[in-house]
Amino acid sequence: MRPILFLALAPLLLAPLAQADECDSANTQTDMNQCAGRQFQAADKELNSLYQQINQRLQDQPQTKKLLVSAQRAWVAFRDAECSFSASGVEGGSVYPLVYSNCTTALTKARVASFKTYLKCQEGDLSCPVPAQ
């Protein structure tokens, strides 16, 4: 069971390394916080675009579309709560926005990957909730 847990947490563990590459020119905590915020905004923008694509494909399936909306709302609540917990050790400190943004970015990128998988469903795949295009 431990390998599965590691795989599930890998994006969270590796995200700071990837973000360091993009933000290595940031010299102050404020700059690092702002860079991390921009990275989250980019990931969130991609997520919203994919969500809209899935929503569009489900236009003829109102029940499934309702489930998507419910799942996404629950996921956003989870993401925010998880990242608040994850960053709670530095709450009130200047590094809090960086830690929180790194967490939200990592979880959002994982959700993006899930949405991309949904959008690649093949015709006849009964395990996939999104119809093939």
N, C-alpha and C positions, 0 to 999 in steps of 0.2 A: 504494500500500500504506500510505502514511502516514496517510491519512484513516481507514482501518480501524483502525489502531493507536490513533489519537486517540479514536475512538469506543469502543474497548474500554477505554481508560484513563480516559475521561471521568468515570465514577462515582467513581473514586479521586481525581481532581483536584478535582471539585466537592463532594465530601463534606464537607471542612472548612468550606466556606461555609454549607452547610445546617445543619451542627451548630453553627456559631457562633450562628445565630439561636436555637436551642433552649437554648444554654448561655451566652448573653451576660450572664446575671446572675451567673455564677460569677466570683468575684474572686481566688481563690487557685488555685495549681496543683493542690492536693488537690481542690478543688471541681470544677475542670475535668476532672481525671482521673476523679472519681466520676461526673460527668455523662456523659462519654464511655462509661464502663462501663455505665451504665444504658441508653444508646442502643444499645449492642451487645446487651445482654440483651433489649431489646424486639425488635430485628431477629432475634435468634436464636430467640426465642419464636415469632415469626411463621413463621420457616423451619421449625421443628419441627412446627408445626400443619399447614403445607402438606405437609410430608414424610409425616405420618401420613395425610393425605387421599389422597395419591398411593399410599401403601402399601396403604391400604384398597381402592382401585380395582384394585390389582394382585393382590388375594387369590386370584383364579382363574388367575393367570399366574405360577406359582412361579419360572420361569426368569427372567422379566422383573423380578420382585420382587427376585430375587437380584442382578441387574445393578444395580438401583437402590441396594441396600444397598452394593454394592461401589463404585459411582460416588460415593455420598455419603461413604463413608469416605475415599476418595481425595481428594475435594474438601475435606473438613475438614483432611486432612493438608497439602494444597496451601495452603489459606487460612492455616493456622498458620505454615507455613514461609515463605510469601510475606510475611506481616506481620512475622515475626521479622526477615527480611532487610530489609524496608522501614524498620523502626524501628531497625535496627542502628546507624545513625549517632548515635543518642541513647541507646544502651544504657547503663544505669547512671545516667542522669540522671533528674531528677524529671519530665520531660516524656515519658519513655518510655511510661508507661501510656496517655497521651493519644494519642500517635502510633500505638501498637499498636492501641488500641481503635478509633480512626478508620478504620484499615485494615481490621480485622475487620468493622466495621460496613458499610463500603462494599462489601466482597466479599460479605458476607451478604445485603445488599440486592439485589445483582446476582443472586445465587442465588435469592432470593425471586422476583424477576421471571421467572426461568427456570421455576420451579415453577408460578407463576401461568399461564404460557403452556401448560405441560403440562396443567393442569387445565381449560383452555379448548378442548381438542381437540374437533373435530367428528367425529361418526359417519362412518366411512369414510375418515378421514384416515390413510393408511398410513404417513405420515412421522412420526406421533406415537406414542410408546411407551405413552401412558396412554390407556386406553379412555374414550370419552365417557360421561358419566353419564346 
